[in-house]
Structure formats: structure tokens, C-alpha cells
């Protein structure tokens, strides 16, 4: 039996409560608020207390999917990335970089947000990048 | 936020406007209650009788979209009574004369006719806020999601500057960010007009700096905002779209239009952790990792940069989004070979002046609020202490404008939107959490009992709500949380999503849509229709 507690941050609202994810044999099975954190001082809201529940949901997307004959079908990473890269290249070549648009994410990490805007601005020479800050 | 969350606890007066704090930011609400227990006065202004109003010393139920009038009214009272901070206005601000001139037209009596708040309450609010030693403003999307959202925010800034309630502990103008990393997504340049740290794309020097850092030519043209992207997809100027971790079909106004726009894309790729309504429209859907499955940082509403740590492996073939972007970029012809999120963060610190002094090593001890310009800088919990970013704080004289869509004979109700306590945004995470789903498995429309009686609706009846953009069916809940003539819905439930109805009219400056007010009609569903809806 392998048990550990991993110190991390709640993914819901902008409060940024610190929590310990309880992990048993590779599965997140519980959430405990961090008592020493000055922000949440040992407390969480109802969403925070239950945050581990969606992590292992059977409805998670677990494989790349490509649309074939109108339906999304499972594909390998190789196939999905190659197809995506070539379609993006084709559109950029045919219509210019400004014909592409990117939505980055208020739910992803700073590192991921930084990379996606860099990919958009360097790869396509466009500033067509936004996210749901207004929503 | 200009100040930190912990400081709320020591405020003498807290003014909550357009924020359902107990539901959307429970741990901020906790600080408000702590402050109350220490003797602080609480003013709440909200068109809906939210939970926080139960403990408020003063509750003002302003009409939807009348905030500018209400705030101007408070400021006119403050001036008339000489409650403003003359030294602060003199030393730290400019543009006061224009504001003073404008406020002559906003007597509490006149304002009361626009916003429906009794004049004596406006006077009381003005006095409490202006004359308390430390007053703080908390606001959220109830202030910003209007076609005059920028005006609303500028009025709050005016109020804080006029009274000198900014730049000191437990004061300030504090927007409560709705999403864990909406602050960070903005800080990182996930916006069409700025690079990381809000450096403008139209600035020649900034462009040169990033061209040197990234070794590539860049565009000096401001890009499209979300709503402009959607229009671009429809008129053909945008052909392809890459979406990471967002569900615009659920979260953007006028769902039918957004769906149509995304369906018009020649190529749509979506990275997400679930097959959302948006991902279902994609040509390629890529499985990302959730917060528990990767390392990185989030920046919270206090600008605190916080470490996120990997606890478990992603399911199946899923991968962290940063790895997906590296792989995709490399195949596209732009090699990216970052070995870890920490390596990416080191590059961020190099090009983002407000993050320059941050490192994973420093963040190990706990969050640090930006600006943090150097490795020995402790971070900045309070902004605008001795000066504002632009030097002197600028007053804006702002006239009241009504919402974009007003009620009429055909659409006689006003719809406003928000969250319910167990759910979050488009429900992707909370509705897949069994405990939260059990709390509220389905949404409802809140309407006033008097209105319900006239429509022949009882609790749990199916109501059809129709706007100029679409219609949805939802269970009715009779409650005086809403005023007569107003109804409330959430956008957590895709099968009855308020955003099918909401108005995509935009604020002219920041392009935020008017999600908080639109005109609708409500009908009782006829029996056969109700039976179908029940299924």
C-alpha cells in the first residue's frame, strides 16, 4: 500500500486555496485543506473538498480522437499530431497566419499559457490569441 | 486585486458589489464574516438578494445595469458632505474637476429613480464607505459583464481614489477572479493586445524585445478577441482554431451562434480533459492532463504565484498540455524541447518583468505576489502604495448608460446569470464529481412568486424561457431572491443553459459581453411539451 499526500492548489475559483491530495496506490482518493497556508487556513469550500472526484471520472478523454466520416474516432498520438500540424501548416500557407485563432485557458498552468501564446505568435505571426477572462 | 485576501479581515467597511461571494469565492466570504465579527460594517449592492445580504448592515437592491448611476450617486453625496480625502485627491490624482462637474447631475434623488435604491440608503452607503478608516471594495462579474463593464470598474476606481481608500492595508479595489488561473492566463499574454506582463503588441520596442528573445519576426497588429474570432469564423476570415481547456459553447453568450461559428471552421482542434460540447465539434480532440496530473504554477486573484504539483498519472494516453504544445509545435516546424515546466518557467521569468524574481525554488516555501522584479524582492501584496502605475490616478467622468437590451411587450422579463453553490462554470468538472452532482443534479430558473402566479407556474413546473437568440426549458423555483420582473439562471447545465439566451452585445473598450442582463419572456410549458422535456 503506497500512501502519499501531495501539496497543490485547488483548480476551481481564483482564491488559490492550498490542499493536500491524498493518493493511494496511484489514485487520488481524498482532499485535505492545508492548515498552515495563510490563504485558506485549514478550510475548503464544498467544491474544494470534493476536487479529487472528477480526476478519475470514467468520462475523461483518454485517447486522441480524429473526425472520420463525421464521427470522432480514437487515433494514435502520432497520427493526431501529424494531421493537426499539417492542417495548420496548410491553412497558414493558403490564407496567412491571421486566418488562425487560438484560445488559451484560465484553467491551465502559467507554463502552458505561455507556451500556447508563444506557439501562436511565433509559429503563425499573429496575435489572434485570447481566453475566457471576460466570461 | 490591489490588496490581499487576508487583509479583508481587518477592514472597517467592506463594500461588496456584483459578487455572490459566498457561492463563487467561499474563502473570501469567510474573511468578510471574520471582519464582521471584528466589528466591520458590510454594505452589499446586488440586484439579487444573495446570501451575503442576510448579514449586511446595509443592502441596496439596485436595478440590473444601473451601477454607474448608483456609484455616481454615492460620490455626489460624498462631495456634498465634504467626506472626500482632499489631500489624496490633490497629491495622487488628476481629472477631479471633470468628475466634480459630472456629479452635479447625480443627486441621490435623481439616482434613486434610475437604480431603485432609496436616496437615504445611498447617503448611508456613501457615509459608511467614505468615513470608515479602512474601506475595501470587492467586486466580480456582476460589475464587469455589461456593455458598460469598463465604466462600472472606472466608477469603482473613482470612488476609491476620491476617498483615498487605496494603497493602504485593508483598502483597495478588489476584483475577485472567477477561475483558478485567469490571472495567470492574462499575465502570460493570453490576450490579443499584449505579450506577457501586459507589454503592448503595438509597441515597437516591446516587439523588438520579444523578437530577440524568441528569434522570430512578430506581428505588431492587435489580434482578435474571442467574440471577434467567432465572427471571423462565420465571415470566413478565420479558417482554423486551436482551443486549449475552454468550452466556449457553454460559456459564451448566444450558444447557437457560437456553435454555428465553430461548425464553420475549416479545422478545429480542442485539447481538454473531457469531451465537452466544444470538443465534440472538433476535427481533432487531444486528451490533456488535469491539475492533479502535472507540475506548474497558477496565479490567484491576489496575484500570488503558487506551485501546482503532480499527484497522479494522467489517464490512458492523456498528456499534460505543455507537452502536447511542445510536440505539436515541433511537428509543425517550430521545435520546442522544454524538458519540464520549471524550464518553461525560467524562460517566463526572463521575458516577464513582474515575474523576473520568481523561481520554483523560491515558490517551494509558498506563494509570492507579483510584481517581484528581482530574486531578493519579497513580492508586492499591496499595489499603488505611493504612486499609481501611470503616475497620478486619473478620474473618469462617466455618464450612466442603460443596458443594451431593454424589456418590451414581447420580452417583458430581465434575465441575469450566475453560479449555484455546488457547481462551477459549464459543469465539466463539478457535474462529473458524484458528491457535487448529487447536491444539484439539475438546474432551475428562479422567478418571483408574484410573476409565477400570473404565469400559472408552481415550484418544479417546467418553464420555457425565450429570448431573441434562442429558448431553453428549465425547472421553476419560486423565490424572492429575485425582484419582480427579473429571473435568474446559471450556465452550469448544458441541457438548459442560460447562454442560449444571453446577449452578445459587447463593451466597446474591453469587448466583454453583457451576460448579466438581457430581455426574455417566460411561458408555462404545455402538458405534452412538458412530457417531452421531462424525458
Interface residues (C-beta under 8 A of the other chain):
Chain A: X4 X6 X7 X8 X9 X10 X11 X12 X13 X14 X15 X16 X17 X18 X21 X23 X26 X27 X28 X37 X38 X39 X40 X43 X44 X45 X46 X47 X50 X51 X52 X53 X54 X55 X56 X57 X59 X60 X61 X62 X63 X64 X65 X66 X67 X72 X77 X80 X81 X82 X83 X84 X85 X87 X88 X89 X91 X94 X95 X97 X98 X99 X100 X101 X102 X103 X104 X105 X106 X107 X108 X109 X110 X111 X112 X113 X114 X115 X116 X117 X118 X119 X120 X121 X122 X123 X125 X126 X127 X128 X129 X130 X131 X132 X133 X134 X135
Chain B: X5 X6 X24 X25 X26 X27 X28 X30 X144 X145 X176 X177 X178 X179 X180 X181 X182 X183 X184 X185 X186 X187 X188 X189 X190 X191 X192 X193 X195 X196 X201 X210 X214 X216 X217 X218 X219 X221 X222 X223 X224 X225 X226 X229 X232 X233 X237 X238 X239 X240 X241 X242 X243 X244 X245 X246 X248 X251 X252 X266 X267 X269 X272 X273 X274 X275 X279 X280 X282 X283 X284 X285 X286 X287 X288 X290 X291 X292 X293 X294 X296 X297 X298 X299 X300 X301 X302 X304 X305 X306 X307 X308 X309 X310 X311 X312 X313 X315 X316 X317 X318 X319 X320 X321 X322 X325 X326 X327 X328 X329 X331 X332 X333 X334 X336 X338 X341 X344 X345 X347 X348 X366 X367 X421 X422 X424 X429 X430 X432 X433 X434 X435 X436 X439 X510 X511 X512 X513 X515
